[in-house]
Amino acid sequence: MTPLFYFVYSIHALTMQQAPAGTELNVRLSTPLSSYATKPGKFVRGVVIAPVIRDGRVVIPQGTEISGEVSSVSRVGYGIYHERASIGIEFKNLTLPGGYPIPVSAKLIQVDNAREKVTRNGVIQGIRSTGTITYRVSGYIRTALLWDVHAEAAEWAIKSLVVQLPEPEIYYPAGAEVVLKLDRSVTVAWPGDWVDDTQHLTEIDRHDLEALAGNLPSRTIDPETKQQSDITNVLLIGSREEIQQAFKAAGWSEAQPISLRTRIGTIRAAAEVHGFDGAPMSILLLNGAPPDLSYHKGLNDVAKRHHIRIWKQPQRWYGQDVWLAAATRDVDVAYMRPGRPFTHQIAPKVDEEREKIAYDLSFTGCAQPVMWAQRDHLPRLTHNATRDLIATDTRLAVVQMNHCDAAPETDHQVVSAIRGNKFQRFLRREIMITRNDFIRQNIYYRSYEGARWTVDYVRNRRKKASEMRTLTADYGPGGTLPAKPPHEAALSIPTFR
């Protein structure tokens, strides 16, 4: 019986995987949330959109469902008691496709591309409408008008009729993406009926793709400054129609061309702290040509978004079109950069955006990542044309497109993004403005606010300096970060029957 026992134990060990405490899960919410309509106890469901890989093995695959309930809700209402909304969520169960629910404890740590912040306790905290740039500017205008006998009337008109306050309530539609962190380790029991039906590359194909990747251009050019800008980090194989269908299924939008309307819309959205789906993307050139396709994905903050520029290449792969892309993530607005008076700041770790593209497209079923091609000739630490830092392991994600029908299903429950009718919103606005001016329009609060801004500025400077030192140590010459092997585990994302 001893050999049989060890055989059964070894099979059991192969089907048991452990995700340690601190593991992050990228989750797409399947149900909408709003601070004004959601009640405590509401069931919340999401799905893991990027596989969790440990020691070269998939621990939690794409398509794994995670669920829980809303633990707390605080709404702004008319602004009498609260200036900020909040939502707390407890995630309690993890269910593999074809498996059974597994108890988990996971805390929310980030809402992707959202204007709201997440507290240390995992509670989503809404913005204060009267804390926007536009409202503060109205205060300066008011000060300039104080000499006029009609200053009070002008002040009211500016605040109530000109300055637009953003919606203070929290609203996330189905499809919003969040990042969770496991509070404690979880052991995942894989169903015994999963099979790997991935079409793997032959050694010859792998070698040919490596050679193709090495011969493709690796840097874009900013036409304004003639400087090198973003690096290319994604290679798509397939037709234009397949690419368009895949990005649409993944919830991405095609970027609008630059025009006066889109520029004004972007500046206004940045000042008023809300999203703008029509935001344009600056032009970058590859081999002297502008992008053939451009896509972006945001939520409710125009300063933050995922985006990708795509150029068709003259090469072919088994008769299919080859497209080279540069993917980066915008994390803030930036001013007075070289050649760009108004632009975005990008996250330095561009490899994370590369993985985002590969896994987003894979999750839809419209594409399959087939390899991560090594490009050792590229620098691991560099800058783009606006002097943002770029840190990369230099690899190129190769994604094979295919035909697909539709995106994964989500809860189509309709919840309005704006609370109340025009009169109710006007009344709430007046209450919040009056409350804000009573609390903050005095020398004591202004002194406190100035001190807080100074402290925050010093902290942010120190934080950025620390991040720069870490990136330099990891990615710079003689860096300690080892070159990562291709994500073979991600190429074998299991399917369940």
C-alpha positions as CSV (number, residue, x, y, z in Angstrom):
1,M,0.0,0.0,0.0
2,T,3.0,2.3,0.6
3,P,3.8,2.9,-3.2
4,L,0.1,3.5,-3.9
5,F,-0.1,6.0,-1.0
6,Y,2.9,8.0,-2.3
7,F,1.4,7.9,-5.9
8,V,-1.9,9.2,-4.7
9,Y,-0.2,11.8,-2.5
10,S,2.0,13.0,-5.5
11,I,-1.1,13.3,-7.7
12,H,-2.9,15.3,-5.0
13,A,0.1,17.6,-4.6
14,L,0.1,18.3,-8.3
15,T,-3.5,19.4,-8.2
16,M,-3.1,21.6,-5.1
17,Q,-1.6,25.1,-5.5
18,Q,-1.0,27.7,-2.9
19,A,-1.3,31.5,-3.3
20,P,0.5,33.1,-0.4
21,A,-0.7,36.1,1.7
22,G,0.0,39.3,-0.2
23,T,-0.8,37.8,-3.6
24,E,-2.5,40.4,-5.8
25,L,-5.5,39.6,-7.9
26,N,-6.6,41.6,-11.0
27,V,-10.4,41.5,-11.0
28,R,-13.0,42.8,-13.3
29,L,-16.3,43.5,-11.5
30,S,-19.3,41.9,-13.0
31,T,-21.8,43.9,-11.0
32,P,-22.2,47.7,-10.9
33,L,-21.6,49.6,-7.7
34,S,-22.8,53.1,-6.5
35,S,-22.7,54.8,-3.2
36,Y,-26.3,56.2,-3.7
37,A,-28.0,53.0,-4.8
38,T,-26.0,50.1,-3.4
39,K,-27.0,48.8,0.0
40,P,-24.9,47.0,2.6
41,G,-25.1,43.3,2.1
42,K,-25.4,43.5,-1.7
43,F,-23.8,40.5,-3.4
44,V,-20.7,41.5,-5.4
45,R,-19.2,39.3,-8.1
46,G,-16.0,39.7,-10.1
47,V,-13.7,37.6,-12.3
48,V,-9.9,37.2,-12.3
49,I,-8.6,38.6,-15.6
50,A,-4.9,37.9,-15.3
51,P,-3.5,34.5,-14.2
52,V,-1.6,34.3,-10.9
53,I,1.7,32.6,-11.5
54,R,4.0,31.2,-8.8
55,D,7.2,29.4,-9.5
56,G,6.4,29.0,-13.2
57,R,3.0,27.5,-12.5
58,V,-0.5,28.9,-12.8
59,V,-2.0,29.0,-9.3
60,I,-5.2,31.0,-10.1
61,P,-6.2,31.0,-13.8
62,Q,-8.1,33.6,-15.7
63,G,-11.9,33.2,-15.4
64,T,-11.8,32.4,-11.7
65,E,-14.7,34.0,-10.0
66,I,-14.4,35.9,-6.7
67,S,-17.4,37.0,-4.7
68,G,-18.4,38.8,-1.6
69,E,-20.7,41.5,-0.3
70,V,-20.8,45.2,0.4
71,S,-19.9,45.8,4.0
72,S,-20.6,49.5,4.3
73,V,-21.9,52.4,2.3
74,S,-21.8,56.1,3.0
75,R,-23.6,58.4,0.5
76,V,-23.2,62.2,0.1
77,G,-26.9,62.8,-0.4
78,Y,-27.6,66.5,-0.2
79,G,-24.2,67.1,1.4
80,I,-25.5,68.0,4.8
81,Y,-23.7,65.3,6.8
82,H,-21.1,64.0,4.4
83,E,-18.9,65.6,1.8
84,R,-17.4,62.3,0.6
85,A,-18.9,59.0,-0.3
86,S,-17.4,55.6,0.6
87,I,-18.0,51.9,-0.1
88,G,-16.5,48.9,1.8
89,I,-16.5,45.5,0.2
90,E,-15.6,42.1,1.7
91,F,-14.5,39.4,-0.7
92,K,-15.1,36.0,0.8
93,N,-15.1,33.2,-1.9
94,L,-12.9,32.1,-4.8
95,T,-14.3,29.7,-7.3
96,L,-12.2,28.1,-10.1
97,P,-14.0,27.4,-13.4
98,G,-15.7,24.0,-12.8
99,G,-14.7,24.0,-9.1
100,Y,-16.2,24.7,-5.8
101,P,-16.1,27.9,-3.7
102,I,-13.0,28.3,-1.5
103,P,-13.1,30.6,1.5
104,V,-10.7,33.5,1.1
105,S,-10.0,36.9,2.8
106,A,-9.0,39.5,0.2
107,K,-8.8,43.3,0.7
108,L,-9.3,45.9,-2.0
109,I,-6.2,48.0,-2.6
110,Q,-6.8,49.8,-5.9
111,V,-9.6,50.7,-8.3
112,D,-8.0,50.8,-11.8
113,N,-7.8,54.3,-13.3
114,A,-10.3,55.8,-10.7
115,R,-10.2,59.2,-9.2
116,E,-11.2,57.7,-5.8
117,K,-8.7,56.5,-3.4
118,V,-8.7,53.2,-1.3
119,T,-7.9,53.5,2.4
120,R,-5.6,51.1,4.2
121,N,-8.7,49.2,5.4
122,G,-9.8,48.6,1.8
123,V,-12.6,51.1,1.8
124,I,-13.2,53.2,-1.4
125,Q,-13.2,56.9,-0.5
126,G,-14.9,59.3,-2.9
127,I,-13.6,62.8,-3.8
128,R,-14.7,66.1,-2.3
129,S,-16.4,68.1,-5.0
130,T,-15.3,71.4,-3.6
131,G,-11.6,70.3,-3.6
132,T,-11.2,70.5,-7.4
133,I,-9.0,73.0,-9.3
134,T,-12.0,74.7,-10.8
135,Y,-13.6,75.5,-7.5
136,R,-10.3,76.8,-6.1
137,V,-9.8,79.0,-9.1
138,S,-13.3,80.4,-8.5
139,G,-12.1,81.5,-5.0
140,Y,-9.2,83.5,-6.6
141,I,-11.7,85.1,-9.0
142,R,-13.9,86.0,-6.1
143,T,-11.0,87.7,-4.3
144,A,-10.2,89.7,-7.4
145,L,-13.8,90.9,-7.5
146,L,-14.1,92.0,-3.9
147,W,-13.6,95.6,-4.8
148,D,-16.8,95.7,-6.9
149,V,-20.1,96.6,-5.2
150,H,-21.7,93.6,-6.9
151,A,-19.0,91.2,-5.7
152,E,-21.3,88.9,-3.8
153,A,-23.6,88.5,-6.8
154,A,-20.7,87.8,-9.0
155,E,-19.2,85.3,-6.6
156,W,-22.5,83.4,-6.4
157,A,-22.8,83.4,-10.2
158,I,-19.3,82.1,-10.7
159,K,-19.7,79.3,-8.1
160,S,-23.2,78.2,-9.1
161,L,-23.5,78.9,-12.8
162,V,-19.9,78.7,-14.2
163,V,-17.9,76.4,-12.1
164,Q,-18.9,72.7,-12.5
165,L,-18.5,70.5,-9.4
166,P,-17.9,66.8,-10.2
167,E,-20.4,64.2,-9.1
168,P,-19.4,63.3,-5.5
169,E,-21.1,59.9,-5.4
170,I,-19.1,56.8,-6.3
171,Y,-20.2,54.9,-9.4
172,Y,-18.5,52.0,-11.1
173,P,-20.2,50.2,-14.0
174,A,-20.0,46.5,-14.6
175,G,-16.6,46.0,-16.1
176,A,-14.7,48.3,-13.8
177,E,-11.4,46.7,-12.7
178,V,-9.9,46.5,-9.2
179,V,-6.9,45.0,-7.6
180,L,-7.3,42.8,-4.5
181,K,-4.7,41.5,-2.1
182,L,-5.0,38.2,-0.2
183,D,-4.9,38.8,3.6
184,R,-3.9,35.2,4.1
185,S,-2.7,32.3,2.0
186,V,-5.2,30.2,0.2
187,T,-4.8,26.6,-1.1
188,V,-6.5,26.1,-4.5
189,A,-7.7,22.6,-5.4
190,W,-7.7,22.2,-9.1
191,P,-10.5,20.3,-10.7
192,G,-9.4,17.0,-12.0
193,D,-10.9,17.5,-15.5
194,W,-8.9,20.4,-16.8
195,V,-6.8,19.9,-19.9
196,D,-4.3,22.1,-21.7
197,D,-5.4,22.6,-25.3
198,T,-3.0,25.4,-26.0
199,Q,-1.2,25.3,-29.4
200,H,2.4,25.6,-28.5
201,L,5.1,27.0,-30.8
202,T,7.6,24.7,-32.3
203,E,11.3,25.4,-31.7
204,I,11.6,26.6,-35.3
205,D,8.7,29.0,-35.0
206,R,10.1,30.3,-31.7
207,H,13.4,30.9,-33.3
208,D,11.8,32.6,-36.3
209,L,9.7,34.9,-34.0
210,E,12.8,35.8,-31.9
211,A,14.5,36.8,-35.2
212,L,11.5,38.7,-36.3
213,A,11.3,40.6,-33.0
214,G,14.9,41.4,-33.2
215,N,14.6,43.0,-36.6
216,L,11.6,45.2,-35.8
217,P,12.0,48.8,-34.6
218,S,12.1,49.2,-30.8
219,R,11.6,52.9,-30.2
220,T,9.0,55.4,-31.3
221,I,9.9,59.0,-32.2
222,D,8.2,62.2,-31.0
223,P,7.6,64.4,-34.1
224,E,7.7,67.6,-32.0
225,T,11.1,67.1,-30.4
226,K,12.6,64.4,-32.7
227,Q,13.5,62.5,-29.6
228,Q,13.1,58.8,-28.9
229,S,10.0,58.1,-26.9
230,D,8.0,54.9,-25.9
231,I,9.5,51.5,-26.5
232,T,7.6,48.9,-28.6
233,N,6.6,46.0,-26.3
234,V,3.7,44.1,-28.0
235,L,3.5,42.2,-31.3
236,L,0.1,41.3,-32.6
237,I,-0.4,38.7,-35.3
238,G,-3.7,38.9,-37.2
239,S,-6.0,41.0,-39.3
240,R,-7.1,44.6,-38.5
241,E,-10.7,43.3,-38.0
242,E,-9.5,40.7,-35.4
243,I,-7.6,43.4,-33.5
244,Q,-10.5,45.8,-33.5
245,Q,-12.9,43.0,-32.4
246,A,-10.6,41.9,-29.6
247,F,-10.0,45.3,-28.1
248,K,-13.7,46.1,-28.3
249,A,-14.5,42.8,-26.5
250,A,-11.9,43.7,-23.8
251,G,-13.6,47.1,-23.1
252,W,-11.1,49.3,-24.9
253,S,-12.1,52.4,-26.9
254,E,-10.5,53.7,-30.1
255,A,-8.8,57.1,-29.4
256,Q,-10.2,60.2,-31.0
257,P,-8.0,62.3,-33.3
258,I,-6.5,65.5,-31.9
259,S,-8.7,68.5,-32.4
260,L,-9.7,71.7,-30.6
261,R,-12.8,70.0,-29.2
262,T,-10.9,67.0,-27.8
263,R,-8.2,69.3,-26.4
264,I,-10.7,71.5,-24.6
265,G,-12.6,68.4,-23.4
266,T,-9.5,66.9,-22.0
267,I,-8.4,70.0,-20.1
268,R,-11.9,70.5,-18.7
269,A,-12.1,66.9,-17.6
270,A,-8.7,67.2,-15.8
271,A,-9.8,70.4,-14.1
272,E,-13.2,69.0,-13.1
273,V,-11.9,65.6,-12.2
274,H,-13.9,63.2,-14.3
275,G,-13.4,60.9,-17.3
276,F,-13.5,61.8,-21.0
277,D,-13.8,58.9,-23.4
278,G,-13.0,61.2,-26.3
279,A,-9.6,62.1,-25.0
280,P,-7.0,62.1,-27.8
281,M,-3.5,60.6,-27.8
282,S,-0.4,62.4,-28.8
283,I,1.1,61.4,-32.1
284,L,4.2,59.2,-32.0
285,L,6.0,57.9,-35.1
286,L,7.4,54.5,-36.0
287,N,9.5,54.3,-39.1
288,G,8.2,57.8,-39.8
289,A,4.6,56.9,-39.8
290,P,1.8,57.7,-37.3
291,P,-0.1,54.8,-35.6
292,D,-2.6,52.8,-37.7
293,L,-4.7,52.1,-34.6
294,S,-4.8,53.6,-31.1
295,Y,-6.8,52.4,-28.1
296,H,-7.3,53.5,-24.6
297,K,-9.1,52.3,-21.5
298,G,-10.1,54.5,-18.6
299,L,-12.8,54.9,-15.9
300,N,-13.6,58.2,-14.3
301,D,-10.3,60.2,-14.2
302,V,-8.9,61.6,-17.5
303,A,-5.5,61.7,-15.9
304,K,-5.3,57.9,-15.7
305,R,-5.7,55.4,-18.5
306,H,-4.2,52.4,-20.2
307,H,-3.3,53.1,-23.8
308,I,-1.6,51.5,-26.8
309,R,-0.5,52.7,-30.3
310,I,-0.4,50.1,-33.1
311,W,1.5,50.2,-36.4
312,K,1.2,47.7,-39.2
313,Q,4.5,46.2,-40.3
314,P,5.5,45.0,-43.8
315,Q,6.5,41.5,-42.5
316,R,4.1,38.6,-42.5
317,W,3.9,35.5,-40.3
318,Y,2.4,32.4,-42.0
319,G,0.5,34.8,-44.3
320,Q,-0.9,36.9,-41.4
321,D,-0.5,40.6,-40.8
322,V,2.1,41.7,-38.2
323,W,1.4,44.7,-36.0
324,L,3.9,46.3,-33.7
325,A,2.6,48.3,-30.7
326,A,3.8,50.5,-27.8
327,A,1.8,50.2,-24.6
328,T,2.1,52.5,-21.6
329,R,-0.1,53.6,-18.7
330,D,-0.9,57.2,-18.0
331,V,-0.9,57.9,-14.2
332,D,-1.2,61.7,-14.0
333,V,-1.4,64.9,-16.0
334,A,1.9,66.8,-16.6
335,Y,2.6,70.3,-17.6
336,M,5.4,72.2,-19.5
337,R,7.2,69.0,-20.6
338,P,9.6,69.2,-23.6
339,G,7.5,69.9,-26.7
340,R,4.3,69.3,-24.7
341,P,2.7,72.1,-22.6
342,F,0.0,69.7,-21.5
343,T,0.5,65.9,-21.6
344,H,0.4,62.8,-19.4
345,Q,2.9,61.2,-17.1
346,I,3.4,57.5,-17.6
347,A,4.1,54.7,-15.1
348,P,7.8,53.7,-15.4
349,K,7.3,50.0,-15.3
350,V,6.0,49.6,-18.8
351,D,6.2,45.8,-18.6
352,E,3.1,45.8,-16.5
353,E,1.2,47.5,-19.3
354,R,2.5,44.9,-21.7
355,E,1.2,42.1,-19.5
356,K,-2.1,44.0,-19.2
357,I,-2.6,44.0,-23.0
358,A,-1.7,40.3,-23.3
359,Y,-4.0,39.2,-20.5
360,D,-6.9,41.5,-21.4
361,L,-7.0,40.2,-25.0
362,S,-6.5,36.6,-23.8
363,F,-9.4,36.9,-21.3
364,T,-11.8,37.7,-24.1
365,G,-11.0,34.5,-26.0
366,C,-10.1,36.7,-29.0
367,A,-6.3,36.2,-28.6
368,Q,-3.6,34.0,-27.2
369,P,-0.2,35.1,-26.0
370,V,2.3,32.7,-27.6
371,M,5.7,33.9,-26.3
372,W,7.7,36.7,-24.8
373,A,10.5,37.4,-27.2
374,Q,13.8,38.5,-25.7
375,R,15.6,41.6,-27.0
376,D,18.9,41.9,-25.2
377,H,20.1,44.8,-27.3
378,L,17.7,47.3,-25.6
379,P,18.5,49.3,-22.5
380,R,16.6,48.3,-19.5
381,L,16.4,51.9,-18.1
382,T,15.8,54.9,-20.4
383,H,13.5,57.9,-20.8
384,N,10.7,58.9,-23.2
385,A,10.5,62.2,-25.1
386,T,8.9,64.0,-22.2
387,R,11.6,62.7,-19.8
388,D,9.4,60.1,-18.0
389,L,11.5,57.2,-16.8
390,I,11.0,53.8,-18.6
391,A,12.1,50.6,-16.8
392,T,11.7,47.3,-18.7
393,D,13.1,43.7,-19.0
394,T,13.1,44.5,-22.8
395,R,10.9,41.6,-23.8
396,L,8.2,41.7,-26.5
397,A,4.9,40.0,-25.9
398,V,3.7,38.1,-29.0
399,V,0.0,37.7,-29.2
400,Q,-1.8,35.6,-31.8
401,M,-5.3,37.0,-32.7
402,N,-8.2,34.7,-33.6
403,H,-11.9,35.0,-34.3
404,C,-14.2,35.5,-31.3
405,D,-17.9,36.1,-30.7
406,A,-18.3,38.3,-27.7
407,A,-16.9,39.5,-24.4
408,P,-17.5,37.5,-21.2
409,E,-20.9,38.2,-19.8
410,T,-21.4,40.9,-17.1
411,D,-24.4,42.0,-15.0
412,H,-26.4,44.3,-17.2
413,Q,-28.3,45.9,-14.2
414,V,-28.8,49.6,-15.1
415,V,-27.7,52.1,-12.5
416,S,-27.5,55.8,-13.3
417,A,-24.1,57.4,-13.1
418,I,-25.7,60.7,-11.8
419,R,-27.9,60.9,-8.7
420,G,-31.0,63.1,-8.7
421,N,-32.7,65.5,-11.1
422,K,-31.4,68.9,-12.0
423,F,-33.1,70.7,-9.0
424,Q,-31.8,68.1,-6.5
425,R,-28.3,68.4,-7.9
426,F,-28.5,72.2,-7.8
427,L,-29.7,72.1,-4.2
428,R,-26.9,69.7,-3.2
429,R,-24.4,72.0,-4.9
430,E,-25.5,75.0,-3.0
431,I,-25.4,73.1,0.3
432,M,-21.9,71.8,-0.3
433,I,-20.6,75.2,-1.4
434,T,-22.1,76.9,1.7
435,R,-20.7,74.2,4.0
436,N,-17.3,74.3,2.3
437,D,-17.0,78.1,2.6
438,F,-18.2,78.1,6.2
439,I,-15.5,75.5,7.2
440,R,-12.6,76.5,4.9
441,Q,-12.8,80.2,4.0
442,N,-10.8,81.4,6.9
443,I,-7.1,82.1,7.8
444,Y,-6.9,79.1,10.1
445,Y,-7.9,76.5,7.6
446,R,-5.9,78.1,4.8
447,S,-2.8,77.9,7.1
448,Y,-3.5,74.3,7.8
449,E,-4.0,73.6,4.2
450,G,-0.8,75.3,3.2
451,A,1.1,73.3,5.8
452,R,-0.5,70.0,4.6
453,W,0.4,70.8,1.0
454,T,4.0,71.4,2.0
455,V,4.2,68.2,3.9
456,D,2.6,66.2,1.0
457,Y,5.0,67.8,-1.5
458,V,8.1,66.8,0.6
459,R,6.7,63.3,1.1
460,N,6.0,62.9,-2.7
461,R,9.5,64.1,-3.6
462,R,11.1,61.7,-1.2
463,K,8.8,58.9,-2.4
464,K,9.8,59.6,-6.0
465,A,13.4,59.7,-5.2
466,S,13.2,56.4,-3.4
467,E,11.4,54.8,-6.3
468,M,14.0,56.2,-8.7
469,R,16.8,54.7,-6.6
470,T,15.0,51.3,-6.6
471,L,14.4,51.3,-10.3
472,T,18.0,52.3,-11.0
473,A,19.3,49.5,-8.7
474,D,17.0,47.0,-10.4
475,Y,17.1,48.0,-14.0
476,G,20.2,50.1,-14.4
477,P,23.7,49.0,-15.4
478,G,24.7,46.1,-13.1
479,G,21.1,46.0,-11.8
480,T,20.2,43.2,-9.5
481,L,16.9,42.3,-11.3
482,P,17.5,39.0,-13.1
483,A,16.2,38.6,-16.6
484,K,12.8,36.9,-16.4
485,P,12.2,33.8,-18.4
486,P,9.2,33.7,-20.8
487,H,5.9,33.2,-19.1
488,E,5.5,29.6,-20.1
489,A,2.9,29.1,-17.5
490,A,0.8,31.9,-19.0
491,L,0.9,30.1,-22.4
492,S,-0.8,27.1,-20.8
493,I,-3.9,28.7,-19.3
494,P,-6.1,25.7,-18.5
495,T,-9.5,25.2,-19.9
496,F,-12.3,23.2,-18.1
497,R,-14.8,20.8,-19.6
